[in-house]
């Protein structure tokens, strides 16, 4: 199936719009647009009119480059809006063969069991574990035999009022929302390898005014958190400590910001203009600049380490921690973060996508790239989206273009005939007959569990 999609990453410091053609699940970027974020602070909409204009400018730039018009978009959602919780549910399997209906029913029941507050609404329901007849976990239960299916789900909700402000800003820009994806989830899609997901990994997107944390363990997201601190806080700290203009402080951070100083650097000094008197300068040693930067970074990383500890999953992140986002580019961040987290740390750039990729290869573009990959089907095997539609995929392994493993490209299918209610009763309202949804041999994932069962059957 071929389609054209638009992804809009609404960050606190910039808005990035990407238009891509999707052919057989493979994205090809045909247009990009960037604009300074206005009317947005620490991930929240503070001025709908300004935010709308910034979004419009970014999207229009992407449309001009692409030479096409796209009216619907996949939009990122900051963790500032959200709350996450875990839930589980059990569904009987009448015919002893698990199909899409059984998976959907189990997930819908888990959403109901979560007791989502009245002032919140569902954004994602991501199953991270399936169990068949109380046995060992199954990666993908589709087509497997069982009389009982149990699902464990990570649910992300957003405050209705805050979400409505985001929707108004996007719609006022002339764009309708096709789907909303949590920023941390999108970033993880763009930067995590299959090996890291299998071992368990924490992904931290360190942006301008926020840090988004996501822990992947099992087969999907297990934990998410948000910190209203980012690289702009370093700029403010430098401007305050050095009594200089923020624009000067930003340049100092970019050009001289280091978390590990060499002996040679300790002897260097900069002539910095004083804010109160533009003609006057002050001589400042790089060691002082290093002290200011490292103090803020250390505080930020300690808060993130505390959140990881609170998740109860610290011992399950065997692949360590991956950092992305603009703040991760500070020189020495990998070594500095390793000493704080006491875990392996790597700096991650988004996976490469063919097409017009200029300006999108850095860590700052992880969320935007993740939105396009999500739209192309690079999400979990099963998930419920913000429109309460189930998305599932058929995976096909292809060679990766950047040498970090295999990328699973997929065909996405939406069960649009299901309306799910979570307020009154744990049941599915059928708009049409779901009996037409069948599990064929082509729909089944020939995973290790099925292969083992076939081998065992042959023995007996």
Secondary structure by P-SEA (a helix, b strand, c coil): ccbbbbbbbccccbbbbbbbbbcccbbbbcbbbbbccccccccccccaaaaaaaaaaaaaaaaaaacccccccbbbbccccccccccccccccccccccaaaaaaaaaaaaaaccccccccccccccccccccccccccccccccccbbbbbbbbbbccaaaaaaaaaaaaaacccccccccaaaaaaaacccaaaaaabbbbbbccccbbbbbbbccccccccccccccaaaaaaaaaaaacccaaaaaaaaaaccccccccccccccccccccccccbbbbbbaaaaaaaaaaaaaaaaaaaaaaaaaacccccccccbbbbcccccccaaaaaaaaaaccbbbbbccccccccccccccccaaaaaaaaaaaaccccccccccccbbbbbbbbbccccccccbbbbbbbbbcccbbbbccccccccccccccccccccccccccaaaaaaaaaaaac
